[in-house]
């Protein structure tokens, strides 16, 4: 009788642990689910070097663009000339007031992203990154 009772307790304990583990796995999302999917990074080529709207100042920047899929990456590759031209327009239009803004770089990233998405008629630009950024 003692052996039967021990076996029943062991089986119930095993079932309880199994059900508990299963419930925990379902209720607590894994870290992999919370991670964003990696994107594809596109280099715009050589550094940008252009005058600012404020006379006597210039900007040098190396800009990378992250997109969510390969199709959008191909669109960027085919339109590099348009991308570079638009970024030069944006950088050349920066004035001294904008440079003093608290979130200047974040706003510039957003402006570049929004303009490129509008010009290229895409909506998959995940981020714009400065690999090098100098204003003098």
Beta strands, then each sheet from edge to edge (+ up, - down):
strand 1: 40-43
strand 2: 48-51
strand 3: 58-67
strand 4: 125-135
sheet 1: 1+ 3- 2+
sheet 2: 1+ 3- 4+
end
